[in-house]
């Protein structure tokens, strides 16, 4: 499995629009991508956003990156982001 975190840098004052757009995208990801185990928008007590993602394998990650709904969502974030997401990728370790 592959885990990904994406710290989302949202412009101050654009939080509600960002949440609406991101929650819509998350719904589409969860409904349409069979290799996605977990894809959720999170917010900490200071109002910072993080997307937590868990994929079955590398194929699922690439399917996500190349999905039409991800590409179509891009323009909805124009003007509301303070910078690109800060993405971290992890290998999930299991005891076997």
C-alpha positions as CSV (number, residue, x, y, z in Angstrom):
1,X,0.0,0.0,0.0
2,X,1.0,3.6,-0.6
3,X,0.0,6.5,1.7
4,X,0.1,10.1,0.6
5,X,-0.4,13.3,2.5
6,X,-1.0,16.6,0.8
7,X,-0.9,19.8,2.8
8,X,-3.2,22.2,1.1
9,X,-2.2,25.9,1.1
10,X,-5.5,27.8,0.9
11,X,-5.7,31.6,0.5
12,X,-7.2,33.3,3.6
13,X,-10.8,34.0,3.0
14,X,-11.2,31.2,0.5
15,X,-11.7,28.4,3.0
16,X,-15.4,27.7,2.3
17,X,-15.0,27.6,-1.5
18,X,-12.0,25.4,-1.1
19,X,-13.9,23.0,1.2
20,X,-16.8,22.8,-1.2
21,X,-14.6,22.0,-4.2
22,X,-12.3,19.6,-2.3
23,X,-15.2,17.7,-0.7
24,X,-16.8,17.4,-4.2
25,X,-13.5,16.0,-5.6
26,X,-13.0,13.6,-2.6
27,X,-16.5,12.2,-3.2
28,X,-15.7,11.6,-6.9
29,X,-12.4,10.0,-6.0
30,X,-14.0,7.6,-3.5
31,X,-16.9,6.7,-5.8
32,X,-14.9,6.2,-9.0
33,X,-11.4,4.9,-8.1
34,X,-11.4,1.2,-7.1
35,X,-7.8,1.3,-5.9
36,X,-8.4,4.1,-3.4
37,X,-8.8,2.8,0.2
38,X,-9.0,6.2,1.9
39,X,-9.2,9.7,0.5
40,X,-10.3,12.4,3.0
41,X,-10.0,16.1,3.6
42,X,-8.9,17.0,7.1
43,X,-8.6,20.3,9.0
44,X,-6.7,21.0,12.2
45,X,-7.7,23.3,15.0
46,X,-5.7,26.2,13.4
47,X,-7.6,25.9,10.1
48,X,-4.8,24.1,8.1
49,X,-5.9,21.5,5.6
50,X,-4.5,18.1,4.7
51,X,-5.7,15.5,2.3
52,X,-5.0,12.0,3.6
53,X,-4.8,9.3,0.9
54,X,-4.3,5.5,0.9
55,X,-3.9,3.5,-2.2
56,X,-3.7,-0.3,-2.9
57,X,-0.6,0.1,-5.1
58,X,1.3,2.2,-7.6
59,X,-1.3,1.5,-10.3
60,X,-4.0,3.0,-8.1
61,X,-1.8,6.1,-7.5
62,X,-1.3,6.6,-11.3
63,X,-5.0,6.0,-12.0
64,X,-5.8,8.8,-9.5
65,X,-3.2,11.2,-11.0
66,X,-4.6,10.5,-14.5
67,X,-8.3,10.5,-13.6
68,X,-10.6,12.8,-15.5
69,X,-12.3,14.0,-12.4
70,X,-9.0,15.2,-10.9
71,X,-8.1,17.0,-14.2
72,X,-11.6,18.5,-14.4
73,X,-11.4,19.8,-10.8
74,X,-8.2,21.7,-11.4
75,X,-9.8,25.0,-12.6
76,X,-12.1,25.1,-9.5
77,X,-9.1,25.7,-7.3
78,X,-7.7,28.6,-9.4
79,X,-7.5,31.7,-7.4
80,X,-8.2,30.1,-4.0
81,X,-4.9,28.4,-3.4
82,X,-1.9,30.2,-1.8
83,X,0.5,27.8,-3.3
84,X,0.9,24.2,-4.6
85,X,0.1,21.3,-2.3
86,X,3.0,19.9,-0.2
87,X,2.9,16.2,-1.0
88,X,4.6,13.5,1.0
89,X,4.5,9.9,0.0
90,X,5.0,6.8,2.2
91,X,5.2,3.1,1.9
92,X,2.8,1.4,4.3
93,X,4.6,-1.2,6.3
94,X,2.8,-4.4,7.4
95,X,3.8,-7.3,9.5
96,X,3.7,-10.5,7.5
